[in-house]
Amino acid sequence: LSSTSSTNTTMTRLCVRIDTISINALSVLYGYLSLDDTVQMSKTSRFFGEQSFRLLSRLRPVCKCIRGVHHKHVSAWLSRCSSYLKHLDLTNVAAVIDDDIVQIVSARCEQLTFVCLHGCQNITDAALMQLLSRCRWMRHLDISGLSQLTSAIAAPLTQCRKLQHLNMAWCSEVNGDIVAALVYLAHNHALRSVNLHGCNTFVTFYYAFQSVFKRLDERTQQLMMRTQQEHDKRMMMDVDNVESVRFRLQHELRLIGGLQLKTLNSAQFDDHLQDLQSRGIHFVDARSLGYASLSEYDHHYRLQLLLKSTQVSTAMYDTKVCKSGYRLYAVHNSDKIYMVIITEHGVFGTKLLPQKDFQGARDDFMATLQRSDRNPITFLKDECDLAHWNWLDVFQSRRCLALLGMHSNANWINITAFKYCPSINAFIDSRNKENSENNLNDAN
């Protein structure tokens, strides 16, 4: 900006005292801030310290500390949120989410439109039923991988009449009793897509849909007969035409998974698909969308997060300089190399295998890697083919890719790091850091 008088006059007019801006206007501004920006903003003054979390519209907590994420920290954050919060994703801290946290969300954030609780396996029916009964503006609900949920959530689910997308994949205890609620929401309200992959294990949902539609057929036929009788009592009823009437959804419902081919031949399965299609249900095979097992899905999720990471944590390199770096260490009674990387997406841990990820003596290789000042993500991509790690290979070779806070089995990261490598010991040259960021951006 130039220092001319006209420019200064214009800028003076644009300056507004922060305490004269309405809370609603501030909430709009906060919608453009990331969580990190909001945290920094809360430290600038007492006013923002009180208002920042209250005005959050989007929240996706991520663990960025080697100590891990704790239940009390997530509870404290959510206790400061309010009805301004519209978008909540707790996937990356699923290991510590339980009924108490869900009850906090239900009590304080009634205007939520997007909720993702993927993998929060400590949540039970009682807490989710409370959330559904209070947060009726939800348009997207992801409760995939919640192994304790049952079809008892059907009744409060029908109160979410704005719901458009529902993901219940891998809710293994959910059975056909949920179907009536889904048909009700799809026919009378906004539901357009539901994922039932991995639910009601080894049992198809087709017969549950068939039973619901049969009852709706009977009700529709009875209503038609009553209407015709009231219209003209002397008119002879065409019973055959009435009985041929079949109920059909007003809006097409996209059904992902939920049908089993294992117990049927292909002809029977095609008959089921055609019958559902005639009712307004379009079936999509979950595997065509990349859904297989819950473990495979989570592996792919973690892998994509790491691949698109561009920021590696910094630490004190000497008394005056901070440099980006990571942890590289060995563990007694193991021939693997342990690598822990903290990025903007969380704390990742992996174990490199001898003869597959590195050659020669383990200690010599670690020393060479530390001296190279290479970005660890670039190293994993170039030398270990990180981009093509698939779940089956990782599972069979005992190589792992963990994200601290997402699963309890990722606690090996902080346990081993504190014992064998309490501080960052492998630093990255700034030029390598810039090159890796450019390459990652180009790839994305």
Phi, psi and omega per residue, in radians:
L1 nan 2.398 3.077
S2 -1.362 2.914 -3.090
S3 -1.788 0.418 3.115
T4 -1.192 2.737 -3.100
S5 -1.115 -0.637 -3.128
S6 -1.125 -0.707 3.128
T7 -1.161 -0.761 3.123
N8 -1.078 -0.670 3.116
T9 -1.110 -0.740 3.130
T10 -1.110 -0.773 -3.121
M11 -1.155 -0.597 3.106
T12 -1.104 -0.667 3.126
R13 -1.170 -0.513 -3.105
L14 -1.400 -0.324 -3.131
C15 -1.258 2.232 -3.128
V16 -2.283 2.391 3.075
R17 -1.129 2.334 -3.039
I18 -1.105 -0.526 -3.108
D19 -1.383 -0.037 3.069
T20 -1.681 -0.130 3.115
I21 -1.466 2.347 -3.125
S22 -1.190 2.730 3.124
I23 -1.095 -0.662 3.131
N24 -1.110 -0.691 3.112
A25 -1.160 -0.715 3.103
L26 -1.101 -0.630 3.139
S27 -1.092 -0.586 3.090
V28 -1.160 -0.741 3.117
L29 -1.113 -0.685 -3.135
Y30 -1.185 -0.353 3.095
G31 -1.119 -0.316 -3.137
Y32 -1.701 -0.006 -3.100
L33 -1.711 2.495 3.012
S34 -1.363 2.984 3.125
L35 -1.100 -0.702 3.118
D36 -1.077 -0.723 3.118
D37 -1.121 -0.670 3.139
T38 -1.141 -0.719 3.107
V39 -1.079 -0.782 3.115
Q40 -1.118 -0.670 3.133
M41 -1.110 -0.648 -3.111
S42 -1.149 -0.296 -3.109
K43 -1.595 -0.065 -3.023
T44 -1.421 -0.528 -3.116
S45 -2.804 2.937 3.116
R46 -1.151 -0.675 -3.134
F47 -1.034 -0.879 -3.131
F48 -1.259 -0.486 3.061
G49 -1.090 -0.598 3.136
E50 -1.441 -0.558 -2.978
Q51 -1.736 -0.407 -2.951
S52 -0.967 -0.943 -3.095
F53 -1.278 -0.494 3.094
R54 -1.133 -0.541 -3.083
L55 -1.638 0.019 3.116
L56 -1.038 2.348 3.048
S57 -1.842 -0.359 3.131
R58 -2.344 2.374 3.139
L59 -2.466 2.148 3.071
R60 -2.401 1.470 -3.071
P61 -1.069 2.456 3.127
V62 -2.368 2.374 3.081
C63 -1.385 2.133 3.112
K64 -2.161 0.350 -3.118
C65 -2.181 2.403 -3.106
I66 -1.131 -0.313 3.101
R67 -1.270 -0.252 3.135
G68 1.630 3.089 3.133
V69 -1.803 2.507 -3.087
H70 -2.122 2.642 -3.121
H71 -0.965 -0.733 -3.074
K72 -1.153 -0.555 -3.139
H73 -1.221 -0.791 3.118
V74 -1.134 -0.694 3.111
S75 -1.082 -0.731 -3.131
A76 -1.117 -0.729 3.122
W77 -1.104 -0.863 -3.084
L78 -1.186 -0.476 3.106
S79 -1.194 -0.321 3.134
R80 -1.676 -0.096 3.115
C81 -1.423 3.000 -3.078
S82 -2.558 -2.904 -3.121
S83 -1.213 -0.131 3.046
Y84 -1.233 -0.348 -3.126
L85 -1.239 2.143 -3.113
K86 -1.985 -0.495 -3.008
H87 -2.198 2.047 -3.106
L88 -2.280 2.163 3.125
D89 -2.268 1.973 -3.092
L90 -1.897 0.341 -3.085
T91 -1.031 -0.781 -3.010
N92 -1.314 -0.165 3.078
V93 -2.177 0.499 -3.034
A94 -1.036 -0.482 -3.056
A95 -1.104 -0.438 -3.070
V96 -1.918 0.069 -3.121
I97 -1.463 2.264 3.115
D98 -2.462 -2.967 -3.081
D99 -1.069 -0.635 -3.116
D100 -1.074 -0.732 -3.137
I101 -1.206 -0.715 3.109
V102 -1.090 -0.641 3.106
Q103 -1.164 -0.607 3.051
I104 -1.095 -0.788 3.116
V105 -1.071 -0.751 -3.131
S106 -1.072 -0.678 -3.062
A107 -1.342 -0.532 -2.981
R108 -1.917 -0.361 -2.979
C109 -2.190 1.185 -3.033
E110 -1.386 -0.167 -3.081
Q111 -1.771 0.313 -3.134
L112 -1.067 2.377 3.055
T113 -1.983 -0.367 3.136
F114 -2.308 2.129 3.125
V115 -2.331 2.183 3.074
C116 -2.152 2.012 3.131
L117 -2.065 0.536 -3.073
H118 -0.971 2.238 3.054
G119 1.372 0.064 3.137
C120 -1.416 1.372 -2.942
Q121 -1.327 -0.074 3.107
N122 -1.572 -0.034 -3.125
I123 -1.440 2.387 -3.135
T124 -1.964 3.073 -3.127
D125 -0.995 -0.757 -3.023
A126 -1.016 -0.807 -3.111
A127 -1.208 -0.733 -3.122
L128 -1.189 -0.623 3.100
M129 -1.094 -0.667 3.086
Q130 -1.146 -0.726 3.120
L131 -1.088 -0.771 -3.117
L132 -1.150 -0.637 -3.095
S133 -1.290 -0.418 -3.098
R134 -1.768 -0.567 -3.101
C135 -1.782 1.389 -3.004
R136 -1.606 0.085 3.140
W137 -1.723 0.105 -3.076
M138 -1.111 2.353 3.061
R139 -1.901 -0.431 -3.140
H140 -2.360 2.173 3.134
L141 -2.311 2.109 3.112
D142 -2.018 1.878 3.108
I143 -2.110 0.551 -3.121
S144 -1.184 2.488 3.089
G145 1.415 0.186 3.117
L146 -1.575 1.622 -2.954
S147 -1.249 -0.269 -3.117
Q148 -1.603 -0.157 -3.103
L149 -1.260 2.570 3.062
T150 -2.245 -3.115 3.136
S151 -1.286 0.026 3.080
A152 -1.105 -0.296 -3.139
I153 -1.383 -0.015 -3.043
A154 -1.052 -0.799 -3.070
A155 -1.084 -0.938 3.105
P156 -1.162 -0.418 3.111
L157 -1.096 -0.610 -3.124
T158 -1.192 -0.230 3.107
Q159 -1.407 -0.248 3.135
C160 -1.538 1.356 -2.970
R161 -1.420 -0.110 3.052
K162 -1.624 -0.096 -3.027
L163 -1.110 2.198 -3.139
Q164 -1.894 -0.639 -3.076
H165 -2.279 2.233 -3.125
L166 -2.263 2.150 3.119
N167 -1.981 1.931 3.124
M168 -2.064 0.404 -3.107
A169 -0.997 2.463 3.086
W170 1.090 0.400 2.929
C171 -1.540 1.440 -2.903
S172 -1.150 -0.378 -3.113
E173 -1.561 -0.111 3.108
V174 -1.376 2.271 -3.105
N175 -2.116 -2.879 -3.045
G176 -1.124 -0.217 3.138
D177 -1.156 -0.250 -3.132
I178 -1.415 -0.290 -2.970
V179 -1.116 -0.708 -3.114
A180 -1.023 -0.694 3.117
A181 -1.159 -0.663 3.136
L182 -1.169 -0.743 3.122
V183 -1.132 -0.692 3.108
Y184 -1.067 -0.823 -3.128
L185 -1.172 -0.624 -3.118
A186 -1.267 -0.656 -3.073
H187 -1.408 -0.722 -3.013
N188 -1.749 -0.301 -3.021
H189 -2.353 -2.412 -2.868
A190 -1.817 -0.103 -3.013
L191 -1.089 2.187 -3.111
R192 -2.163 -0.271 -3.107
S193 -2.593 2.361 3.087
V194 -2.466 2.376 3.141
N195 -1.912 2.012 -3.138
L196 -2.024 0.341 -3.133
H197 -1.101 2.248 3.103
G198 1.429 0.019 3.062
C199 -1.497 2.778 3.050
N200 0.840 0.959 -2.910
T201 -0.807 2.225 3.087
F202 1.190 0.179 3.105
V203 -2.204 2.252 -3.118
T204 -1.300 2.611 3.069
F205 -1.523 -0.038 -3.060
Y206 -1.031 -0.793 -3.068
Y207 -1.191 -0.504 3.044
A208 -1.180 -0.766 3.059
F209 -1.080 -0.734 -3.136
Q210 -1.057 -0.742 -3.140
S211 -1.131 -0.751 3.127
V212 -1.117 -0.781 -3.131
F213 -1.162 -0.568 3.103
K214 -1.112 -0.759 3.112
R215 -1.144 -0.658 3.116
L216 -1.212 -0.582 3.041
D217 -1.045 -0.843 -3.115
E218 -1.090 -0.724 3.140
R219 -1.167 -0.705 3.118
T220 -1.121 -0.736 3.127
Q221 -1.135 -0.732 3.100
Q222 -1.092 -0.689 3.127
L223 -1.153 -0.702 3.118
M224 -1.127 -0.746 3.129
M225 -1.128 -0.723 3.136
R226 -1.150 -0.678 3.137
T227 -1.141 -0.763 3.133
Q228 -1.150 -0.681 3.121
Q229 -1.112 -0.705 3.114
E230 -1.226 -0.537 -3.133
H231 -1.230 -0.763 3.135
D232 -2.707 1.774 -3.074
K233 -1.178 -0.378 -3.125
R234 -1.493 -0.225 -3.111
M235 -1.250 2.383 3.090
M236 -1.319 2.333 -3.112
M237 -1.398 2.356 3.027
D238 -1.592 1.523 -3.023
V239 -1.093 -0.671 -3.097
D240 -1.082 -0.731 3.131
N241 -1.144 -0.692 3.138
V242 -1.132 -0.738 -3.084
E243 -1.231 -0.337 3.140
S244 -1.469 -0.114 -3.131
V245 -1.203 2.289 3.121
R246 -2.094 2.403 3.133
F247 -1.245 2.456 3.089
R248 -2.447 2.451 3.123
L249 -1.085 2.496 3.104
Q250 -1.195 -0.553 -3.132
H251 -2.227 2.453 -3.112
E252 -1.148 2.382 3.108
L253 -1.891 2.195 3.102
R254 -1.543 1.979 -3.107
L255 -1.800 1.998 3.123
I256 -1.742 2.019 -3.130
G257 1.238 -2.975 3.085
G258 1.670 -0.180 3.093
L259 -1.978 2.437 -3.077
Q260 -1.895 2.216 3.081
L261 -1.659 -0.266 -3.014
K262 -1.099 -0.600 -3.070
T263 -1.700 0.110 -3.096
L264 -2.233 2.765 2.944
N265 -1.516 2.953 -3.037
S266 -1.095 -0.603 -3.135
A267 -1.144 -0.779 3.117
Q268 -1.105 -0.722 3.134
F269 -1.107 -0.712 3.103
D270 -1.110 -0.640 3.093
D271 -1.096 -0.720 3.115
H272 -1.103 -0.754 3.133
L273 -1.089 -0.738 -3.141
Q274 -1.153 -0.687 3.116
D275 -1.099 -0.793 3.117
L276 -1.149 -0.657 3.105
Q277 -1.076 -0.670 3.116
S278 -1.181 -0.337 3.115
R279 -1.609 -0.104 3.140
G280 1.733 0.344 -3.138
I281 -1.978 2.165 3.118
H282 -1.818 2.029 -3.086
F283 -1.519 2.419 3.070
V284 -2.241 2.224 3.099
D285 -1.187 2.165 -3.083
A286 -1.071 -0.566 -3.108
R287 -1.181 -0.466 3.102
S288 -1.220 -0.298 3.112
L289 -1.758 0.093 3.116
G290 1.634 0.115 3.115
Y291 -1.559 2.140 3.039
A292 -2.267 -1.880 3.046
S293 -1.559 2.800 3.107
L294 -1.082 -0.694 3.140
S295 -1.109 -0.717 3.137
E296 -1.170 -0.712 3.125
Y297 -1.091 -0.786 -3.137
D298 -1.138 -0.663 3.088
H299 -1.055 -0.810 -3.138
H300 -1.102 -0.663 3.122
Y301 -1.086 -0.830 3.135
R302 -1.123 -0.706 -3.113
L303 -1.091 -0.768 3.139
Q304 -1.155 -0.644 3.090
L305 -1.079 -0.766 -3.124
L306 -1.186 -0.706 -3.101
L307 -1.124 -0.598 -3.115
K308 -1.615 0.091 3.081
S309 -1.255 2.395 3.128
T310 -2.157 -0.173 -3.085
Q311 -2.065 2.153 3.079
V312 -1.873 2.463 -3.025
S313 -1.042 2.695 -3.134
T314 -1.892 2.718 3.096
A315 -2.620 2.892 -3.129
M316 -1.256 2.040 -3.140
Y317 -1.439 -0.730 2.979
D318 -2.514 -2.817 -3.053
T319 -1.227 -0.244 -3.039
K320 -2.197 -0.272 -2.975
V321 -2.107 2.325 2.998
C322 -1.787 2.330 3.126
K323 -2.310 2.686 3.065
S324 -1.275 2.546 -3.128
G325 -2.919 -3.069 -3.096
Y326 -2.655 3.114 -3.134
R327 -1.842 2.353 3.140
L328 -2.395 2.055 -3.026
Y329 -2.737 2.939 3.102
A330 -2.028 2.748 -3.113
V331 -2.146 2.456 3.127
H332 -1.029 2.530 3.114
N333 1.148 0.429 3.079
S334 -2.494 2.455 3.134
D335 -1.708 0.139 -3.116
K336 -1.538 2.858 2.987
I337 -1.857 2.212 -3.120
Y338 -1.640 2.314 -3.140
M339 -2.271 2.187 3.122
V340 -2.132 2.146 -3.067
I341 -2.161 2.236 3.077
I342 -1.827 2.090 3.138
T343 -2.148 -3.077 3.105
E344 -1.166 -0.240 -3.130
H345 -1.774 0.002 3.079
G346 2.359 -2.996 3.141
V347 -1.769 1.954 -3.111
F348 -1.808 2.496 3.074
G349 -2.305 2.412 3.081
T350 -2.498 2.833 -3.138
K351 -2.181 2.147 -3.118
L352 -1.565 2.386 -3.048
L353 -1.688 2.415 3.077
P354 -1.155 2.569 -3.141
Q355 1.228 -0.211 3.112
K356 -1.976 -0.823 3.133
D357 -1.772 -0.389 3.095
F358 -2.633 2.712 -3.116
Q359 -2.030 2.682 3.075
G360 1.452 -2.886 -3.109
A361 -1.186 2.420 -3.078
R362 -1.084 -0.838 -3.087
D363 -1.122 -0.682 3.118
D364 -1.131 -0.710 -3.134
F365 -1.149 -0.723 3.128
M366 -1.094 -0.732 3.125
A367 -1.117 -0.708 3.124
T368 -1.135 -0.736 -3.138
L369 -1.149 -0.665 3.115
Q370 -1.153 -0.675 -3.137
R371 -1.264 -0.392 -3.063
S372 -1.287 -0.326 -3.120
D373 1.024 0.515 -3.098
R374 -1.403 2.625 3.007
N375 -1.216 2.262 -3.042
P376 -1.129 -0.586 3.140
I377 -1.207 -0.716 3.075
T378 -1.101 -0.707 3.098
F379 -1.065 -0.815 -3.131
L380 -1.102 -0.625 3.127
K381 -1.239 -0.777 -3.039
D382 -1.382 -0.738 -3.009
E383 -1.699 -0.475 -3.063
C384 -2.023 0.085 3.103
D385 0.962 0.825 -3.064
L386 -0.967 -0.703 -3.060
A387 -1.068 -0.354 -3.091
H388 -1.953 0.273 3.030
W389 -1.145 2.131 3.034
N390 -1.930 2.848 -2.989
W391 -1.095 -0.704 -3.079
L392 -1.151 -0.740 3.109
D393 -1.126 -0.726 3.133
V394 -1.101 -0.743 -3.115
F395 -1.150 -0.787 -3.059
Q396 -1.285 -0.544 -3.067
S397 -1.638 0.036 3.141
R398 1.164 0.229 3.016
R399 -1.422 2.482 -3.114
C400 -2.300 2.772 3.022
L401 -2.368 1.862 -3.025
A402 -1.999 2.671 3.078
L403 -2.174 2.007 -3.056
L404 -1.098 2.190 -3.137
G405 1.810 -0.387 -3.102
M406 -1.407 -0.669 3.108
H407 -2.404 2.624 3.122
S408 -1.166 -0.448 -3.138
N409 -1.302 0.007 3.052
A410 -1.572 0.045 -3.106
N411 -1.181 -0.192 3.068
W412 -1.066 -0.406 -3.100
I413 -1.104 -0.989 -3.100
N414 -1.291 -0.512 3.139
I415 -1.150 -0.860 -3.117
T416 -1.305 -0.613 -3.120
A417 -1.137 -0.759 3.130
F418 -1.131 -0.569 -3.081
K419 -1.427 -0.715 -2.993
Y420 -1.911 -0.349 -3.101
C421 -2.693 1.301 -3.034
P422 -1.159 -0.309 3.134
S423 -2.362 2.857 3.129
I424 -1.068 2.294 -3.091
N425 -2.214 -0.012 3.087
A426 -2.202 2.028 -3.038
F427 -1.828 2.738 -3.051
I428 -1.959 2.302 3.036
D429 -1.175 2.433 -3.086
S430 -1.007 -0.599 3.128
R431 -1.184 -0.689 3.091
N432 -1.149 -0.626 3.122
K433 -1.096 -0.801 -3.131
E434 -1.131 -0.761 -3.129
N435 -1.085 -0.714 -3.114
S436 -1.166 -0.650 3.117
E437 -1.135 -0.732 3.126
N438 -1.115 -0.744 -3.132
N439 -1.126 -0.702 3.138
L440 -1.171 -0.684 3.109
N441 -1.129 -0.718 3.114
D442 -1.105 -0.693 -3.133
A443 -1.156 -0.656 -3.132
N444 -1.286 nan nan
